[in-house]
Amino acid sequence: MKRTITIAVDQLFRRQPGGIGTYVRGLAQGLASLEDSSLDIVGLAPLTGAQRGAGDLPLRLTRAPLPLELLTRLWPMWPIGVSRQANVVHATSMTGPFAGGAGDAVHSVAMHDLLWRDEPDATTASGVRFHESRLKLIVARRDLRIIVTSPDLRDRLGDLGIDPRRIHETRIGVDDDAVTPAGMDEVRELLATRGVRGPFTLFAGTIEPRKNIERLVEAHDVARRTSPELGALVIVGPRGWGQVATGRATLLGRVSRAMLKGLFRDAAVFAYVPKAEGYGLPPVEALRAGPPVVASTATPSVRANVEVVLVDPLDVASIAEGLVVALARNDAGAADRRRESVAELTWHHAALDHLAAWT
């Protein structure tokens, strides 16, 4: 018997899809990897808007009859665009939709963080109001299953009075073996155009205040005095909301997925030290590529990973020391251990976790 699973892909039509966009693409990839002919995977998109990575999704794309801005406002009240044949309706963010489909349809929402509470200065006042109103709706909708990416968030939602039976944890993946990393020569050529030659320390992510880039820049300057092998600090990613001083760091902006994988592979150290984080995919991606990784204790994805050097995100000296310690962690077999430490974090496993939540 055919089972239609509708997942919202609206995030891929926003100006900056960000981590949620990565989750949407990965979940679609994972569901496709199951090769289950009984599953009909449908992506629900807005009527208009530029596709940012949605064009090659391995699913059947349908369009709601309204543009993104209106869907964002109306989905809490009406499941606009959701087919009556849908057996599962999954909101991949707090935007929605939260209803619709067949009479016995399962409804779920992915919650990625509570960052608007943890770092209110890192978003707008309207952003805080939006998320608080959606959180209130999610708490009240007792039939709505909640899929989270970290035990931290599971516990915090439980503290809000949400029945633990509603909350389901999922693994998050970084497997994209279909994309071949850029060659070492390609990576060197790109860096050379920006004046970077030799080793480099890498950060990848949206440039915004909560990512703590200003302290990373300062710590890198300190660490490089004793460990010049760290090389230049290279930052990959778009600018987000808020002002961030990047100092002498080299900014590459957005790069192709192939180039990003090549940069991960060739970095002397990968550093990711946010002040607050919902999950934190970049350090997991780096571990899969093999370089030493430094991450803040505020990064749930790698907090328990013994292959990662953990640092205090509010202490420049701690970050600097972490960079030096990580650089020295390159004994024989270290890269293999790092890859093995994230071997189970695949989108295939994420899809299986979602199916279990929808059962």
Phi, psi and omega in degrees: 000131182290138177237119182266121179248115180258122177241137180288130178243021183301331182300330181284357178250009177268161184301320178231094181301326176060206182295326179294322176299320176298318177299316181298312179297318181294319179297317177300316178298316181295318179296321178294326183292343179290337180049046180259109184291348179277352181258127174251105186266121184241131175260123181265115184245160175289165183298319184229173176121152180285132178281124179248077181095006181269345187294329184251022178296138180277059179206173178272120184266130174237156183249132170288158184278011182227155177288169187302316184300318180288321178299319180302322180281326191260338183302328177299336183257323183224137180277063186297126178092349181280126180292146177289351178269355184292127176268336175227132174239112186244116173277118183279357174209182180284004177289323183114192002282163185240010183206190178095180181089196180294166183299329181253023183298145173272135179242134181216161178220139174270124173249125187259338184185178170233040188295333179292340173271322183289321182227068183299334179285350182267008177218178181272163177298321178293327177295319177297314180298318179302309184291324178295320180293321179289324177297319178299318178297315183295318178299319184287331183278089188289346177273354186272120178278143185244125179253124183239161183252002180209148176296332177303312183291323176305312182295319182292323177291325175298323178295339178277001178094009178282132179302124181304335181291343178279343190259129182232129181267142178233149169283156178239139188254166175226010184284119175216057186295347178289342179263119179276128180300147174301146179293162181299322179295321178296317179297314180298320181296317178298312182296323181296328178294341178255011176085011181259121177228136182094200184294161179208152172260139188242139165236139176227130180156174177290136181276102182210161189305319185291345179285350170067031185295326182298318177290324178298317178300314181295316181294322179296319177301318180293312185295326184290340178296325179259340182228075181298344180293350175293335179067197181288155172270120182249129182245125178246132176139162181279161172280133178256208182282141175096161182267133179224126176274123183256004174054227183270009179296152178266121183262124178259348184068210177283140174230166178294160178300320179298317180293320179300317179296323176294320177295317175304311184298320189267354182294142173293321177210143170254131183237132182213104191231054182296155174284330178211144183207140177284315178219289178104077179287321186307316179293331176291318177299319179295316179301321179295329179278336171114345183284164173299146184233133171248132179218155179280159178293352178270010183254099186301327187298332185232010184300328181260009184271115185290347180276357183254139173273115182267142182224161176279117184292343182264002184240107181302319181297322179295317179296316180299315178298320179300320179298317180293316180297315181297321181302327181278351183272066181225040176290169180301129179090355183297316181297321179295321178296320179296317178297317181296329184294341180240019186299329183274352181273082181234157177289334175298314178293324177299318179297319178297320178296321178294316179300320177297321178293330183273354182280000000 
